[in-house]
Amino acid sequence: MAAVKNFGSVEIIQIADAVAREKNIDRQLIVDAMENSIAIAARKKYGHDKNITASINPKSGEISLLRNREVVADDYETAEESEDEISNEESADQEIRLTDSQIIRLTEAKLKKEDAVIGDILSESLPPIDLGRVAAQTAKQVIVQKVRDAERERQHEDFKGRVGEVVHGTVKRVEFGNVIVDLGNAEAIIERPQLIKGESFRVNERVRAYLKEVRRELKGPQIFLSRTAPEFMAKLFTQEVPEIYDGIIEIKGVAREPGSRAKIAVYSNDPSIDPIGSCVGVRGSRVQAVISELQGEKIDIVQWSSDPATFLVNALSQTEVTKVVIDEDSDRIEVVVPDDQLSLAIGRRGQNVRLASELIGWQIDIMTEEDESTRRNEDFNRVSSLFIEALNIEEIIAHLLVSEGFFSVEEVAYVEPSELAAVEGFDDDIVSELQARAVEYLNIQQEKIEAAFKEYGVADDLASFEGLEPEVIVQLAQKGITTLDDVADLSHDEFVELLPDSGLTDEQINDAIMEARGHWFENEEDAVDQQEQDKNAQEAS
């Protein structure tokens, strides 16, 4: 900072140029920082309350100091003059008053500039100053801080466009389990949760990671890396498998439990190229390179398919599947496997089915052939009994209906007569009689529901609510839940406590409660955010 003592010296410009080149930041930012620091030093000499600015000639390095004062009316009352007259509460409502050193009254201003008017800013040159040790140190701190801020801003601009890349760096230090990585021209952080379980790094060790996020924080822009993100594995395969890099093979999805096991779904746009073989490589060389980087994480490479059932079978990895039932309305898939395949399908601590579910984006329910057979028999007997009671028919007719795929009285009542007539042994008279009895039964049930609604005082908004079956609404009403807001006020656990045998799944209960809360929110995004919060709370509990 000694160079700034000699006003007019080109050394100031040389310093700005050198710092700008070294830090790779805009030269003007350095000049601005110098001007700001010199102005601070000048205010130390001439008075902190004075409005002093400094400017540096970009060619010669000459420094100019200006004292700036605002032209005010002759009767203007300054901050010092009004200080004793205005209380703190009153001053909060008053305009900010300038001090004596910040103003020049109109009469005096016209002596310096004839055409001066109120509101003008008059600037007067000040003599040069010799920066003392303290002032020079202050100026240096200002410049260093400005340079640091400019560096961070440049880093933010450089790296925000690189989010999604795999970056290389050197471990600079480890703080409270977080790894600080030197990327050459910036620092990044791998927070502890973003490290693969069990791995540790030493200072100066090389590291690769996925650039997950660049965001501004109070201490400046921060670069966050991850080694646990599914995208990290996808990028590693892209680097190791030329066919993926060239776009011949696509990565359709990745599911990971970092450091333990992962599944990656791939698809080839060229029928002649095997996507799994290409990812494995000769003698497993390609996949082994990825496994080594991920601390031995076991990787299942599966063939992607647009058919959910086929994709599921592939995703379950070597598990024999005998039957798949898809429920598209609730995004659930029921999988039936041989008794001796159940543990293999589920995996250790449910890992295999959990990763498969995450990979395909469906909820997977796995059962053995024996369990499926038992459940099928129970459903068959339950529906048969319902038909016998509701339609007043013989057991053999009820069994025929269930065997032909009829599982509710509504289906029998409102199906096309030709479909019922296709049942072996059914003629037109039988069909007509069955449908008449089904309609009569439904009407009686509806009358009972309406009577129960009236008896328990069910509000119209709840009576017309489609998120719950009428029978469930009646059960809730018996427990004192009679309005839509009453349902909306329930938590999942409270609902289950009221109706432990409702027959609804946890997901159905949560969906019903959120649907009941729909009118609470101003827009759909608020409702979605609330649903996500409730889901996270439920998972945490």
N, C-alpha and C positions, 0 to 999 in steps of 0.2 A: 504493500500500500504506500511505500515511500514515494512512488512515482507520482502520486496525485498531489504531492506538495507543490510541485512546480507547474503552475497553471500555464496551459499552452503547450505542454509537452506531448509529443506524439506517443510517449510510452503508454499513455492511457489506452489509446487505440490498439497498440500492440498487445497490451494485456487482454483486452476484450477479444481480439482476434485469436490469441493463443488459447484462452479458456474455451471459446466457442469451438475451436478445432478439437481440443482435447476431449470435451464433453459431448461433442456432436450435437450442439444445440444452436439455436438462432443467435447470431451475433448481437442483434438488436436487444434481445432479452438481457444480455450481459451489460450493454450500455445503459438500458433502463435501470438495472439493478445498481449500477455505479451512480447514476444520477440520483436515485432515491437515497442511497447511502450518504452521498455528499450533502444532500438537502438536510438529512437528519443531523449530520455533523454541524452544518451551518446553524440550525435551530438551537443546538447546544450553546453556540457562541452568542447569537443575536436574540435568543428568547424562544422558548418552546411554543409560546402562544402565537407566534408570527407565522404567517402563511408564506413560506419560502420554498421556491423550486429551483432546481439546478438543471442545466442542460450542457451537453458535451457536443462540441462540433465534430461530426463524424469523420472529418478529414484531418483537421489540425489537432484535435484533442483538446482544444481550448474550452475551459469551463466558465459558464456564466451563472451568476447567482441573481435571482430576482425576488424582491419582496412584493407580494401581491396584496392589494387592499381593495375592498368593495366600496364604491361611492354610495353614501347614504345621505338622507336629509339632514339638515343642520340640527334639527331637534330630535334626531334619532337617539333613543335611550339604549345604551349598551348594557351588556350582561352585568357589568360591575355596578352600574347605576341602578339597575332594577332588582338587584339581589336581595336587598333588605325589604323591598316593598311587596314582593310576591311570595306567598307561601309555597311550600313544596307541592301541595295538591293543586294550587292555582297554576304553578309554572308548568305542570304537565300538559295543561291545555293551551299554553302560550306558544307562539312560534319561537324557534331557537334564536336567541339573541347573540349577536357578534360581540367580541371584546374590542376594547379601545385599539389594540394593536392590529386588528383585522379590518378596520374601517378607515375611510377618509371622508370627512364631511364635504358636502357639495361645494360650499364656498371655497374651501382650501383646494379641492380638486380642480376647480375652474382656473385657479392660478397656475396649475401645472398643465392643464389641458382645457382649452377654452370651450370645446364642445362636449365636455364631460356631462353625463346625465346619471341620475340615480340608477344603480344596478350595474354600471360599468365596473370593470376591474382595471385598476391602474397598477402598472408594474414599474418598479424602480430598481435599478441595478445596485447591487451591494458589492463592496470591495472584496477581493479574494481573501480566503482564509488559509492559514497554515494548519493542516490537520495534526493535532497533537496525538500522543500515544493512545489515549482513551478514545478520542474521536476516530482515529484510524482503526482501532480494534472494533468499534461499533460498526463502522463502514464495512469492514471485512466480514463481520458476521451477517450483515444484511446481504452482501453479495453472495456469500456461501449459501445462505438459505434460499435466495432466489435461484441460484444455479441448481441447487438440489430439487427445488420445486419444478424447475424447467426440465430437469432430467427425468423426473417421475412422470411428468406430463408426456414427454416424448416416448417414454417406455409404454405408457398407457396407449398412445396412438399406434405404436409399433406392434404391440402384442394383441390388442383387441381384435385385430383382423386375422390373428393366427389361432383363435380359439378353435379347438377340434383337431389340432395337430399334435404329433408326438414330438417332444422337445428333448434335447440332451443337455445335461449340465453337470456341474461338480458340486458335491456337498460342501457347503461353506461352514455350517455349524448345525448343531441339533439343540433345540430349546424345548424343554418340557414335552418331549416326544415328537414335536414337529420338526421337519427337516427343511432347512433353508438351503435353497439351491442357487448357485451362481450360474446364470445362463450366458455369461460373457459380458453383455451390456445391460443386464438387469438381474434383480433378485426375485426368486419365486419361492413359494412355500408349499410343502406337502404336509397338510395337517394330519394328525395321528389317525383319524378315521379313514383317511384316504391312502393309508399304507396297508400293504398286504399283511395279514396277521402273521406275526412271528418274525418278520423281516426287520433288519436294522442296518443303518448306514454309518460309515465312518467318515470323518472329515477328509476331503480330497478324493473321495470315491466317486466314480462316474455313475450317473443315474439317468434312466429314461422314464418319462412320465407323460401323461395326457394333459394338455393344456385345457383345463376345464372352464376357467372363468377369469375374467379381468374386470375388476370393479373398483370404484372409488370408495375409500374409507377416510376417516378423520385424519389418519396419518399419511394420506396420499393414496394413489392408485396401487392396488395389490394384485399380484398374479398368483392364481391358485392352480396347483397341479394335482393330479390323481393317478394312482396306480391300481385303484379298485374299480374304476368306472368300466362298464361293459364296452364302451367305445374304445378303451385302451387296447383290449384284446382284439377288437375288430381292426384297429390300425396296425397292430403288430402283424396280423395275418396279411394285411394289405402290403406290408413291407416285405414279407417273406414269400408271398405267392404272386408271381408275375401275372397270372391269369386274373386275379382279383384286381390288381393295379390297372390292368388293361380293360377291365369291365366285362370280360368274358364270363367270369364267375361273380355272382352277387352274394353279399352277406345279407341275409334276410332278417336275422335276429341273433342276439346274444343274451344269455342268462348266466350270471356268475354268483358263486359264493367264494369270494376272493381267497386264494391260497388253498382251497379245498377242491372244488369241482366246478366245471362250467359246461355249457352246451352252446354250440354255435350252429345256426342253420344256414346252409349254402345252397345256391341254385345255379346251374349252368345254362347260359343262353345258347350254347353250342351243344347239341345232342351228342356229338362225338367226344366231348370232353367230360370225364367223370369229376364232378366237383369235390367229392370226398377224397378221391385218390390224389387230386392235385393239391389239396390242402395238407394231406399227410406227407406227400413227397416221397422220394426214393429212400427206402428204409426208414421212413418216418422223420427224415431230416428237417422238413419244414415245420411240422407241428412240434417237434422236439425243441426247436429254437424258441418257439413261443413259450412252451412249457418251462424252459430254463429261465426265461426272463420273468415268469410269473411264479417263481419259487416252487416249481414242481406241481402246479395246479393241474389236476386231471381234466382233460378236455374231450368231450364227446362231440364229434363232427357229424351232423345229421343232414339228411337230404330234405330240403324244403319242398312242400307241396301246397298248392292252392286248395286242396281238399282237406278240411280240418281233421277228418278221421285218419287219412293216410299220414298227414303230418304228425298227428299224435302218436301213431304207432312207431314212426321213425324216431320221434323225440324220446320215447321211453327206453330206447337203447337196449336192444337184444332181449326185450321182454316179449314173451308170446302172448298175443292178445286174441281172444276168441270172439269178443263182441264189443261193439262201440255204439252207444246211443247218444245222439246229439240233441241238446235242447237249445235252439238258437235264441229263444226269447230271453233266456237268463244267462247265455254264454257259458253253459255247463256241458261237460262231456262225461258220460258214465262209461267206465271201462271195466270189462269183465275179463279176468285172467284165470288160468288154471290154479288150483289150490297151491301147488308147489312153486308158483311164480309170484305169489303175492309179495313176499319180502323183497324179491329182486325188483319188482315194479315200483314199490314204495321207496326202496333204497334206505341207506343208513339214516336214521332219524328223519325219514321222509324227504331226504334230499333229492332223490331222483325224480319223484313226482312233482316236487315243488319247483325244481328247475324246468321241467317239461311244461308245467302250467304257465310259468313266467314266459317261456319261449314262445308258446303258441297263443298266449293271451286268453286262454279259457280256463275256467275252474274245472279241475279234474277230480272225479270221484271214482275210486278203485274198489272193486269187490271181487271175491272169488266166484267161481261157477256155482259152488254150493250155496253161498250167500244169495246170489242172484236167483237161483232156483227157489230158495226158501221165500224170498221176497215176492217173486212172481206168483207163487202159490197163495201167499197171504193176500196179495192184491186180487187174485182171481176169486178167492173165497169171499173177500170183503165186498167186491162189486156184485158178485152173484147174490149175496145176501141182501144187498141194497135193492136189486131188481126184484127179488122175490117179495120183499116187504112193500116196496113202492108201487109195483105194477100188479101185485097179487097174481103171480104166475108160478108155474111149477119149476122145480129145480133144473130140469133138463133144458127148458126154454131159456132160463137165466144163463146157464152154462154156454148155450149156443150163442147168445148175444155177446158174452165176454170173449168167447173164442173168435168171434168175427170182428173184434176190435172196438166194441161199444163199452165205454167205461163211465158213462154218466147218464142220468135220466134226461138231461137236456139234449144229448145226442139222439136218443131214441125219439124224443118228442118232435124235434125240428129237422131231422135228417130227411133227405129225399126218400119218399116211399120205395122207390126202386132199389135203394141200397138195402133196406130191410128185407125187401122181397127176394133179394139174392141169397139170403140165409137159407140153408137147406131145410126144407119142410115148411117154410113160411109162405102162405098164400096171401092174397089181397085182403081177405077178411081178417086174418091174424094181424097183418100189418096195421090195418085201420084201428083195430081194437087196442093194440099195444100203444100206438101213438095217442089215442084218445085217453087211455089210462095215464100215460106219461104227462100229458098236458093237465089233466085233472089234478094229479099229484103236485105238480109245480104250482098250480094256482092255490091249492090248499096251503102249501109251504109259504107262498108269498103272503097269504092272508095272515098266517101265524106270525111272520116276520113283522108285518105292519102293526099287528096287535101288540107285539112285544115292544116295538118302537114307541107306540103310544103309551103303553103301560109304564115304561121306564123313562119317558120324556126325552127320547133321542131327538136332538135338534135336526132341522132340515139339512144343514150343511154336512152333518155326519151321516144322515140317512142316505144322502145321494153320493157319498164319498165312494169312489171306485177303487181306492187303494186297499180296501179290506172287504172280505166276503160278509154278507149280511149276518150270517150266523156268528161270526167273530165280533161284529159290532154289537149284537145282542149280548154276548158274553161280557164285553167291555161295559155296556150300559148297566148290567147287573152289578158291576163293581164301581159304579158311579161315574164312569167316563161317558158323558152324553153329548159333548160338542166336539167339533173338529179341533178347536184350540186345546181341549183336554187331551186329545191324542197327540197333538203337536208338542205339548208340554212334557210328555213322557220321554224318559230315556229308554234305551234298549233294555237295561236291567229291570227297570220298573215295569215295562210291558211284560217281560217274562215272569216277573213275580206275580203280576195280576193274573196272567193266563199261562201257567206253566205247560198246559196241554193243548195249546192252540193249534199245534200241527204246523206252524209257520217256521221257516228257517230263519237264522239270524239275519241273513241278507234281506229276506222278505219283510221282516220286522223293521229293519233300518230304512228300507225303501218306503214303507208305509208312513213311518214317522216323518221322513223328509218330505214326502208328497203332501202330508198334512200341514207342514210348515211353509209350503210354497207361497202362500199369500202374505207371509211375513216379510218377504224380501222384495226390494224394489225392482230387481232385475234378475235374470237367470244366473249371471255370474256370481252374485252374492249367495244364491242358493247352492251353487256348485261348491263354492268355497266353504260354506257351512257344512255341507255333506262330507267334504274331505276332512274337515276338522273333527267331526263326529266319528268318522271312520278311523282316524288316527288315534283318537281317544279310546275307542273300543278295542283297537289292537293293543294299545298300551296296557289296558286293564286286563 
